[in-house]
Structures are given as structure tokens and as C-alpha cells.
Amino acid sequence: MSEITESEERLARPLIRLAKLVGVGTSYLGMSHDYHEIDDDVLIEVLAALGIDASSESAQLIAIRRILNERYARLVAPTVLHIAGSEDRVLVNTGILDVPSASITLENGEPYQGTIEVGPGDGSQAYDLDGTFISNADWLPYAARQGRRPCARRHFDQCT
């Protein structure tokens, strides 16, 4: 194969979309720089090992919808990694017309009193979650540059 990227047709297939959604590679370059697409049966087995049913196209579409619903229902990702000394952007899911707000709780339990700016998000399209359109924005917490951990609240729920 002379290709070095996957075709648009392949990328549009539910199995490939599902694999990419959960971080499973669908192609690779070999040692001699030749391009290989991973076979469908291998992808299905890898996804099954991750607990995802990809045995049919309908199962793949159901899994894609379930994963997206779970991701967009969260205010922030379940794990936010910060590397001390780097600038952070925390992607926040919010109603399409909502302006997100944030608080940062320091590791010692004290609230951060500094500025948290709101950025434009990642540019992805709004997502329909049970009739509510969810978009995203970036939180730009200046405290994170100093090794502090962000803590997000939605509907006055306690941070965990």
C-alpha cells in the first residue's frame, strides 16, 4: 500500500470511529515505513478485551452513543493530569449557551483566589444529550501553573 493515512471511507466506518474514540490504533507504519491497516477482526477482539461489544455494526453504533453520552454528561474528564510548570487547559462540557464557571481547590484544601479564564474549547460540534445541546469550553486556571489541582462543580455537587 502506498497510502500513509486512512481513507475518509475507512474513517467513517463505525468500527474505526469506535476504536479511535477509545484510543485504539487502527493503522500503523511498519519498520520499513510501509502502511498497514489493522484488520477488523483484530479491532473487534481488542475492543472486546476492553469490555466493548463491537461484534456488529449496530453494537458499534450503540457503543459509540453510550461512550459519547457518558463523556458529555460529565462536566470534566474523570482524571485531569497536570504537569508542574506547564500551562493547562481543562476541557469543560457545558450547555451550549452556558458560560462555565470554576473553582480550584488546592491540595491543602484551601480555595484558590486567582483568576480563571474561559477559552474557546476544542472547536467540536455541539452534542445532543437527551435534548440538551452540550458544547465545551476551556478553563485556563493560572493556579495550575503552580502545581495546584482544579476542582469542578456542577449544580453545587461536591468535588471528589
N, C-alpha and C positions, 0 to 999 in steps of 0.2 A: 504494500500500500504506500502511495506517495503522500497521503494526507498526513498532517501533523495535528489536526484538531478534529473533533467530532462534527459531523454534518448537522445542519439545522433539523433535518428529518429525524436523526437519531436523538438529538437533544430534546425533541418534542415528545418522544415516547414516554408513557407513564413510568415504565421501569427505570429508565435513565433519570427522569426527573426525581423519582423517589430515592434512588441511590445517591444522587447528588445532594438532595435535601438533608440526608442524614450523614453526609460526609464520606460516602463510599466511592472510591475511584472507579470510573467506568472505562478508562483507557490509560495507556502508558506508553512511554518511549523505551524501547529495549536498549541494551548495552551498545548496540551498533546504530543507535538513533533511528531505528525503524519503529513506526507507529503501530500499536496494537489496540484493538477494541476488546474489552473483556466480554466473554460470551454471556448470553442471557442466563443460562443455567447456573453459571458461577455466581452471578449477581443475585439471583434468587436464593441460592444457598447461603451466601454471605448475609443477606438481609434476614433470612430465617434464623441464622445464628445470633442476630441482634434482636430477635423477637418480633420481627416484622413479617407479616404474611404478604408475599409478593407472588403467590402461586398463579394468579390470573390477572388480567388487566383490570377487572372490576375490583379485585382485592388491592391492587396497587393504587387505584384512584381513591378507594376508601382510606387507605393508609396515608396517602398524601393529605387528604382533607383532615383526618384526625390529627396528624402532626402539626399542620398549619393552624388548626383551631387551638391546639394546646399552646403553641408558641405565641399566637396573637392574643390569647386570653391572659397571658402574663403581662405585668407592667414592664418588668425587665427579665433578662435571662436568669435562670436559676443560679448560675455561677458567673460572677464578674471578676475577671483577673486584672490586677493592676501591677505593673512593674514600676517600682520606685524610681522616680526621676523622669518618667515619661509622661506625656500628655495623654489624658484619657478622654474617650468619647463613649458614653454608655447609651446604647440604643434603647429608646423607651417607646412602647406601644401605647397609643392613646387614641381617643375618639378623634375623628378627622377634623373637627372644629375646636377641639380642646387644646388649651395651652398647658403643657405639663409643668408640674412644679416638683421640687425635690428637696430632700433634706439629706444631710450626710451626718452619720453618727461615727465619731472617731472610735478607735479601738479601745480607748479608756472609758467609753460610754458618754462622753460629752458631745453635745451638738456642735457642728461646725458653724461658725458665724460668717464665713466668707461668701463670696459671690458664686452663684451657679448660673451659667448662661445656657440658653436653649439654642441648639443648632438645627439645621435643616433635615436631619435624618439621613437615610441611605438612598433616598430617591425612589424607593419601591412604591408600587401602586397601592392604593387603599385596599384593605381586605374586608370582605363581608363576613362578620362573625355574628351569626344569629340576628341579622337585620341591623346591626350597628357597624358602620364602616370604621375600621381601625387603620390608622396611619402610624407613622413613627416620627420621632424627633431624636436629636442627640442632646444629652445633658453634658455640659462641659464643666465639670466640677474642678475649680482651681485647687481645692484641697487635695485632690487625688495626686497632684504632682508632688505632694509632700508625704505620700505613703498612707493617706487616710482612706478608709473604706466607705464607698457610697451605700446608703440605705434608702430604699424607695418605699413609699407608702401609697396605697390606693384605697380610697374610701375609708380612710382612718384606720386601716388594718395595721397591726403592729409589725415592725420589721423583724425578720427572722434570719 
